[in-house]
Amino acid sequence: MTYETLKTELEDRLAALQSRLSSIKKDVTRSHSGDSAEQAQERENDEVIDAIGNETAQSIRVIQSALERIESGTYGACDNCGEDISRARLEAVPEATRCVNCAQ
């Protein structure tokens, strides 16, 4: 079974996430307003942006790991039991590291 389609999908998602993370970093480094009330709101927004950035960075690591498994030939094998992860599961969750049984 070849994983070229899934690899392309993962690469596309990776590029989109990297772009999003770049945009988030720009938002975090922008200057704040001189008005203290606006600063309070901006600081709250910074916390949300920071959380989104952390989640995006984690997603990037997960996708990079899946791409590394494709390159090394270990993609599609369950990390827990070693059995093949079904094609349907990989199509639904291309970064999956466990088969349906082990994921539950």
Chimera marker file (.cmm) of the C-alpha trace (Angstrom):
<marker_set name="trace">
<marker id="1" x="0.000" y="0.000" z="0.000" r="1" g="1" b="0" radius="0.5"/>
<marker id="2" x="1.408" y="3.403" z="-0.926" r="1" g="1" b="0" radius="0.5"/>
<marker id="3" x="0.920" y="6.452" z="1.191" r="1" g="1" b="0" radius="0.5"/>
<marker id="4" x="1.647" y="9.160" z="-1.391" r="1" g="1" b="0" radius="0.5"/>
<marker id="5" x="-1.824" y="10.716" z="-1.173" r="1" g="1" b="0" radius="0.5"/>
<marker id="6" x="-1.673" y="10.791" z="2.627" r="1" g="1" b="0" radius="0.5"/>
<marker id="7" x="1.858" y="12.178" z="2.490" r="1" g="1" b="0" radius="0.5"/>
<marker id="8" x="0.701" y="15.004" z="0.219" r="1" g="1" b="0" radius="0.5"/>
<marker id="9" x="-2.219" y="15.743" z="2.542" r="1" g="1" b="0" radius="0.5"/>
<marker id="10" x="0.119" y="15.826" z="5.543" r="1" g="1" b="0" radius="0.5"/>
<marker id="11" x="2.556" y="18.107" z="3.726" r="1" g="1" b="0" radius="0.5"/>
<marker id="12" x="-0.279" y="20.480" z="2.793" r="1" g="1" b="0" radius="0.5"/>
<marker id="13" x="-1.546" y="20.552" z="6.373" r="1" g="1" b="0" radius="0.5"/>
<marker id="14" x="1.994" y="21.127" z="7.632" r="1" g="1" b="0" radius="0.5"/>
<marker id="15" x="2.471" y="24.103" z="5.311" r="1" g="1" b="0" radius="0.5"/>
<marker id="16" x="-0.860" y="25.603" z="6.410" r="1" g="1" b="0" radius="0.5"/>
<marker id="17" x="-0.001" y="25.152" z="10.092" r="1" g="1" b="0" radius="0.5"/>
<marker id="18" x="3.452" y="26.655" z="9.638" r="1" g="1" b="0" radius="0.5"/>
<marker id="19" x="1.868" y="29.661" z="7.941" r="1" g="1" b="0" radius="0.5"/>
<marker id="20" x="-0.640" y="29.985" z="10.785" r="1" g="1" b="0" radius="0.5"/>
<marker id="21" x="2.129" y="29.770" z="13.381" r="1" g="1" b="0" radius="0.5"/>
<marker id="22" x="4.077" y="32.484" z="11.584" r="1" g="1" b="0" radius="0.5"/>
<marker id="23" x="1.002" y="34.711" z="11.642" r="1" g="1" b="0" radius="0.5"/>
<marker id="24" x="0.449" y="33.986" z="15.330" r="1" g="1" b="0" radius="0.5"/>
<marker id="25" x="4.041" y="34.921" z="16.129" r="1" g="1" b="0" radius="0.5"/>
<marker id="26" x="3.518" y="38.253" z="14.364" r="1" g="1" b="0" radius="0.5"/>
<marker id="27" x="0.386" y="38.893" z="16.430" r="1" g="1" b="0" radius="0.5"/>
<marker id="28" x="2.171" y="38.111" z="19.678" r="1" g="1" b="0" radius="0.5"/>
<marker id="29" x="5.074" y="40.469" z="18.958" r="1" g="1" b="0" radius="0.5"/>
<marker id="30" x="2.954" y="43.467" z="17.970" r="1" g="1" b="0" radius="0.5"/>
<marker id="31" x="2.983" y="46.465" z="20.298" r="1" g="1" b="0" radius="0.5"/>
<marker id="32" x="0.170" y="47.201" z="22.727" r="1" g="1" b="0" radius="0.5"/>
<marker id="33" x="-2.052" y="50.231" z="23.012" r="1" g="1" b="0" radius="0.5"/>
<marker id="34" x="-1.243" y="53.080" z="25.395" r="1" g="1" b="0" radius="0.5"/>
<marker id="35" x="-4.756" y="52.924" z="26.871" r="1" g="1" b="0" radius="0.5"/>
<marker id="36" x="-4.791" y="50.743" z="30.005" r="1" g="1" b="0" radius="0.5"/>
<marker id="37" x="-8.315" y="49.403" z="29.354" r="1" g="1" b="0" radius="0.5"/>
<marker id="38" x="-7.324" y="48.382" z="25.845" r="1" g="1" b="0" radius="0.5"/>
<marker id="39" x="-4.100" y="46.882" z="27.179" r="1" g="1" b="0" radius="0.5"/>
<marker id="40" x="-6.091" y="44.628" z="29.509" r="1" g="1" b="0" radius="0.5"/>
<marker id="41" x="-8.147" y="43.340" z="26.588" r="1" g="1" b="0" radius="0.5"/>
<marker id="42" x="-5.041" y="42.935" z="24.446" r="1" g="1" b="0" radius="0.5"/>
<marker id="43" x="-3.341" y="40.903" z="27.202" r="1" g="1" b="0" radius="0.5"/>
<marker id="44" x="-6.359" y="38.571" z="27.371" r="1" g="1" b="0" radius="0.5"/>
<marker id="45" x="-6.187" y="38.219" z="23.608" r="1" g="1" b="0" radius="0.5"/>
<marker id="46" x="-2.457" y="37.461" z="23.905" r="1" g="1" b="0" radius="0.5"/>
<marker id="47" x="-3.246" y="34.534" z="26.215" r="1" g="1" b="0" radius="0.5"/>
<marker id="48" x="-5.675" y="33.096" z="23.676" r="1" g="1" b="0" radius="0.5"/>
<marker id="49" x="-3.224" y="33.645" z="20.836" r="1" g="1" b="0" radius="0.5"/>
<marker id="50" x="-0.473" y="31.987" z="22.888" r="1" g="1" b="0" radius="0.5"/>
<marker id="51" x="-2.668" y="28.936" z="23.532" r="1" g="1" b="0" radius="0.5"/>
<marker id="52" x="-3.522" y="28.693" z="19.832" r="1" g="1" b="0" radius="0.5"/>
<marker id="53" x="0.177" y="28.990" z="19.017" r="1" g="1" b="0" radius="0.5"/>
<marker id="54" x="1.055" y="26.162" z="21.401" r="1" g="1" b="0" radius="0.5"/>
<marker id="55" x="-1.664" y="23.949" z="19.941" r="1" g="1" b="0" radius="0.5"/>
<marker id="56" x="-0.494" y="24.743" z="16.411" r="1" g="1" b="0" radius="0.5"/>
<marker id="57" x="3.131" y="23.958" z="17.306" r="1" g="1" b="0" radius="0.5"/>
<marker id="58" x="2.031" y="20.607" z="18.770" r="1" g="1" b="0" radius="0.5"/>
<marker id="59" x="0.073" y="19.792" z="15.606" r="1" g="1" b="0" radius="0.5"/>
<marker id="60" x="3.165" y="20.611" z="13.542" r="1" g="1" b="0" radius="0.5"/>
<marker id="61" x="5.268" y="18.188" z="15.613" r="1" g="1" b="0" radius="0.5"/>
<marker id="62" x="2.660" y="15.425" z="15.215" r="1" g="1" b="0" radius="0.5"/>
<marker id="63" x="2.514" y="15.876" z="11.436" r="1" g="1" b="0" radius="0.5"/>
<marker id="64" x="6.303" y="16.037" z="11.136" r="1" g="1" b="0" radius="0.5"/>
<marker id="65" x="6.476" y="12.786" z="13.085" r="1" g="1" b="0" radius="0.5"/>
<marker id="66" x="3.988" y="11.155" z="10.686" r="1" g="1" b="0" radius="0.5"/>
<marker id="67" x="6.045" y="12.342" z="7.693" r="1" g="1" b="0" radius="0.5"/>
<marker id="68" x="9.195" y="10.927" z="9.311" r="1" g="1" b="0" radius="0.5"/>
<marker id="69" x="7.424" y="7.573" z="9.768" r="1" g="1" b="0" radius="0.5"/>
<marker id="70" x="6.470" y="7.594" z="6.076" r="1" g="1" b="0" radius="0.5"/>
<marker id="71" x="10.102" y="8.220" z="5.118" r="1" g="1" b="0" radius="0.5"/>
<marker id="72" x="11.425" y="5.539" z="7.479" r="1" g="1" b="0" radius="0.5"/>
<marker id="73" x="8.862" y="2.958" z="6.367" r="1" g="1" b="0" radius="0.5"/>
<marker id="74" x="7.203" y="2.601" z="9.771" r="1" g="1" b="0" radius="0.5"/>
<marker id="75" x="4.072" y="4.597" z="8.894" r="1" g="1" b="0" radius="0.5"/>
<marker id="76" x="0.846" y="2.663" z="9.238" r="1" g="1" b="0" radius="0.5"/>
<marker id="77" x="2.029" y="0.370" z="12.029" r="1" g="1" b="0" radius="0.5"/>
<marker id="78" x="0.440" y="0.766" z="15.462" r="1" g="1" b="0" radius="0.5"/>
<marker id="79" x="2.899" y="2.085" z="18.051" r="1" g="1" b="0" radius="0.5"/>
<marker id="80" x="1.221" y="-0.027" z="20.701" r="1" g="1" b="0" radius="0.5"/>
<marker id="81" x="0.541" y="-3.479" z="19.226" r="1" g="1" b="0" radius="0.5"/>
<marker id="82" x="2.509" y="-3.337" z="15.966" r="1" g="1" b="0" radius="0.5"/>
<marker id="83" x="-0.491" y="-4.321" z="13.822" r="1" g="1" b="0" radius="0.5"/>
<marker id="84" x="-1.363" y="-2.360" z="10.695" r="1" g="1" b="0" radius="0.5"/>
<marker id="85" x="-3.502" y="0.730" z="11.168" r="1" g="1" b="0" radius="0.5"/>
<marker id="86" x="-6.454" y="0.448" z="8.801" r="1" g="1" b="0" radius="0.5"/>
<marker id="87" x="-6.397" y="2.528" z="5.647" r="1" g="1" b="0" radius="0.5"/>
<marker id="88" x="-9.778" y="4.033" z="6.614" r="1" g="1" b="0" radius="0.5"/>
<marker id="89" x="-8.353" y="5.240" z="9.934" r="1" g="1" b="0" radius="0.5"/>
<marker id="90" x="-5.286" y="6.737" z="8.262" r="1" g="1" b="0" radius="0.5"/>
<marker id="91" x="-7.486" y="8.489" z="5.720" r="1" g="1" b="0" radius="0.5"/>
<marker id="92" x="-9.570" y="9.939" z="8.566" r="1" g="1" b="0" radius="0.5"/>
<marker id="93" x="-6.597" y="10.717" z="10.834" r="1" g="1" b="0" radius="0.5"/>
<marker id="94" x="-3.394" y="10.617" z="8.739" r="1" g="1" b="0" radius="0.5"/>
<marker id="95" x="-1.210" y="11.341" z="11.758" r="1" g="1" b="0" radius="0.5"/>
<marker id="96" x="-2.621" y="8.369" z="13.738" r="1" g="1" b="0" radius="0.5"/>
<marker id="97" x="-0.038" y="6.345" z="15.624" r="1" g="1" b="0" radius="0.5"/>
<marker id="98" x="-2.386" y="3.673" z="16.979" r="1" g="1" b="0" radius="0.5"/>
<marker id="99" x="-4.923" y="1.314" z="15.474" r="1" g="1" b="0" radius="0.5"/>
<marker id="100" x="-8.587" y="1.731" z="16.406" r="1" g="1" b="0" radius="0.5"/>
<marker id="101" x="-8.419" y="-0.966" z="19.092" r="1" g="1" b="0" radius="0.5"/>
<marker id="102" x="-5.384" y="0.528" z="20.827" r="1" g="1" b="0" radius="0.5"/>
<marker id="103" x="-6.663" y="4.093" z="20.514" r="1" g="1" b="0" radius="0.5"/>
<marker id="104" x="-9.735" y="3.295" z="22.594" r="1" g="1" b="0" radius="0.5"/>
<link id1="1" id2="2" r="1" g="1" b="0" radius="0.2"/>
<link id1="2" id2="3" r="1" g="1" b="0" radius="0.2"/>
<link id1="3" id2="4" r="1" g="1" b="0" radius="0.2"/>
<link id1="4" id2="5" r="1" g="1" b="0" radius="0.2"/>
<link id1="5" id2="6" r="1" g="1" b="0" radius="0.2"/>
<link id1="6" id2="7" r="1" g="1" b="0" radius="0.2"/>
<link id1="7" id2="8" r="1" g="1" b="0" radius="0.2"/>
<link id1="8" id2="9" r="1" g="1" b="0" radius="0.2"/>
<link id1="9" id2="10" r="1" g="1" b="0" radius="0.2"/>
<link id1="10" id2="11" r="1" g="1" b="0" radius="0.2"/>
<link id1="11" id2="12" r="1" g="1" b="0" radius="0.2"/>
<link id1="12" id2="13" r="1" g="1" b="0" radius="0.2"/>
<link id1="13" id2="14" r="1" g="1" b="0" radius="0.2"/>
<link id1="14" id2="15" r="1" g="1" b="0" radius="0.2"/>
<link id1="15" id2="16" r="1" g="1" b="0" radius="0.2"/>
<link id1="16" id2="17" r="1" g="1" b="0" radius="0.2"/>
<link id1="17" id2="18" r="1" g="1" b="0" radius="0.2"/>
<link id1="18" id2="19" r="1" g="1" b="0" radius="0.2"/>
<link id1="19" id2="20" r="1" g="1" b="0" radius="0.2"/>
<link id1="20" id2="21" r="1" g="1" b="0" radius="0.2"/>
<link id1="21" id2="22" r="1" g="1" b="0" radius="0.2"/>
<link id1="22" id2="23" r="1" g="1" b="0" radius="0.2"/>
<link id1="23" id2="24" r="1" g="1" b="0" radius="0.2"/>
<link id1="24" id2="25" r="1" g="1" b="0" radius="0.2"/>
<link id1="25" id2="26" r="1" g="1" b="0" radius="0.2"/>
<link id1="26" id2="27" r="1" g="1" b="0" radius="0.2"/>
<link id1="27" id2="28" r="1" g="1" b="0" radius="0.2"/>
<link id1="28" id2="29" r="1" g="1" b="0" radius="0.2"/>
<link id1="29" id2="30" r="1" g="1" b="0" radius="0.2"/>
<link id1="30" id2="31" r="1" g="1" b="0" radius="0.2"/>
<link id1="31" id2="32" r="1" g="1" b="0" radius="0.2"/>
<link id1="32" id2="33" r="1" g="1" b="0" radius="0.2"/>
<link id1="33" id2="34" r="1" g="1" b="0" radius="0.2"/>
<link id1="34" id2="35" r="1" g="1" b="0" radius="0.2"/>
<link id1="35" id2="36" r="1" g="1" b="0" radius="0.2"/>
<link id1="36" id2="37" r="1" g="1" b="0" radius="0.2"/>
<link id1="37" id2="38" r="1" g="1" b="0" radius="0.2"/>
<link id1="38" id2="39" r="1" g="1" b="0" radius="0.2"/>
<link id1="39" id2="40" r="1" g="1" b="0" radius="0.2"/>
<link id1="40" id2="41" r="1" g="1" b="0" radius="0.2"/>
<link id1="41" id2="42" r="1" g="1" b="0" radius="0.2"/>
<link id1="42" id2="43" r="1" g="1" b="0" radius="0.2"/>
<link id1="43" id2="44" r="1" g="1" b="0" radius="0.2"/>
<link id1="44" id2="45" r="1" g="1" b="0" radius="0.2"/>
<link id1="45" id2="46" r="1" g="1" b="0" radius="0.2"/>
<link id1="46" id2="47" r="1" g="1" b="0" radius="0.2"/>
<link id1="47" id2="48" r="1" g="1" b="0" radius="0.2"/>
<link id1="48" id2="49" r="1" g="1" b="0" radius="0.2"/>
<link id1="49" id2="50" r="1" g="1" b="0" radius="0.2"/>
<link id1="50" id2="51" r="1" g="1" b="0" radius="0.2"/>
<link id1="51" id2="52" r="1" g="1" b="0" radius="0.2"/>
<link id1="52" id2="53" r="1" g="1" b="0" radius="0.2"/>
<link id1="53" id2="54" r="1" g="1" b="0" radius="0.2"/>
<link id1="54" id2="55" r="1" g="1" b="0" radius="0.2"/>
<link id1="55" id2="56" r="1" g="1" b="0" radius="0.2"/>
<link id1="56" id2="57" r="1" g="1" b="0" radius="0.2"/>
<link id1="57" id2="58" r="1" g="1" b="0" radius="0.2"/>
<link id1="58" id2="59" r="1" g="1" b="0" radius="0.2"/>
<link id1="59" id2="60" r="1" g="1" b="0" radius="0.2"/>
<link id1="60" id2="61" r="1" g="1" b="0" radius="0.2"/>
<link id1="61" id2="62" r="1" g="1" b="0" radius="0.2"/>
<link id1="62" id2="63" r="1" g="1" b="0" radius="0.2"/>
<link id1="63" id2="64" r="1" g="1" b="0" radius="0.2"/>
<link id1="64" id2="65" r="1" g="1" b="0" radius="0.2"/>
<link id1="65" id2="66" r="1" g="1" b="0" radius="0.2"/>
<link id1="66" id2="67" r="1" g="1" b="0" radius="0.2"/>
<link id1="67" id2="68" r="1" g="1" b="0" radius="0.2"/>
<link id1="68" id2="69" r="1" g="1" b="0" radius="0.2"/>
<link id1="69" id2="70" r="1" g="1" b="0" radius="0.2"/>
<link id1="70" id2="71" r="1" g="1" b="0" radius="0.2"/>
<link id1="71" id2="72" r="1" g="1" b="0" radius="0.2"/>
<link id1="72" id2="73" r="1" g="1" b="0" radius="0.2"/>
<link id1="73" id2="74" r="1" g="1" b="0" radius="0.2"/>
<link id1="74" id2="75" r="1" g="1" b="0" radius="0.2"/>
<link id1="75" id2="76" r="1" g="1" b="0" radius="0.2"/>
<link id1="76" id2="77" r="1" g="1" b="0" radius="0.2"/>
<link id1="77" id2="78" r="1" g="1" b="0" radius="0.2"/>
<link id1="78" id2="79" r="1" g="1" b="0" radius="0.2"/>
<link id1="79" id2="80" r="1" g="1" b="0" radius="0.2"/>
<link id1="80" id2="81" r="1" g="1" b="0" radius="0.2"/>
<link id1="81" id2="82" r="1" g="1" b="0" radius="0.2"/>
<link id1="82" id2="83" r="1" g="1" b="0" radius="0.2"/>
<link id1="83" id2="84" r="1" g="1" b="0" radius="0.2"/>
<link id1="84" id2="85" r="1" g="1" b="0" radius="0.2"/>
<link id1="85" id2="86" r="1" g="1" b="0" radius="0.2"/>
<link id1="86" id2="87" r="1" g="1" b="0" radius="0.2"/>
<link id1="87" id2="88" r="1" g="1" b="0" radius="0.2"/>
<link id1="88" id2="89" r="1" g="1" b="0" radius="0.2"/>
<link id1="89" id2="90" r="1" g="1" b="0" radius="0.2"/>
<link id1="90" id2="91" r="1" g="1" b="0" radius="0.2"/>
<link id1="91" id2="92" r="1" g="1" b="0" radius="0.2"/>
<link id1="92" id2="93" r="1" g="1" b="0" radius="0.2"/>
<link id1="93" id2="94" r="1" g="1" b="0" radius="0.2"/>
<link id1="94" id2="95" r="1" g="1" b="0" radius="0.2"/>
<link id1="95" id2="96" r="1" g="1" b="0" radius="0.2"/>
<link id1="96" id2="97" r="1" g="1" b="0" radius="0.2"/>
<link id1="97" id2="98" r="1" g="1" b="0" radius="0.2"/>
<link id1="98" id2="99" r="1" g="1" b="0" radius="0.2"/>
<link id1="99" id2="100" r="1" g="1" b="0" radius="0.2"/>
<link id1="100" id2="101" r="1" g="1" b="0" radius="0.2"/>
<link id1="101" id2="102" r="1" g="1" b="0" radius="0.2"/>
<link id1="102" id2="103" r="1" g="1" b="0" radius="0.2"/>
<link id1="103" id2="104" r="1" g="1" b="0" radius="0.2"/>
</marker_set>
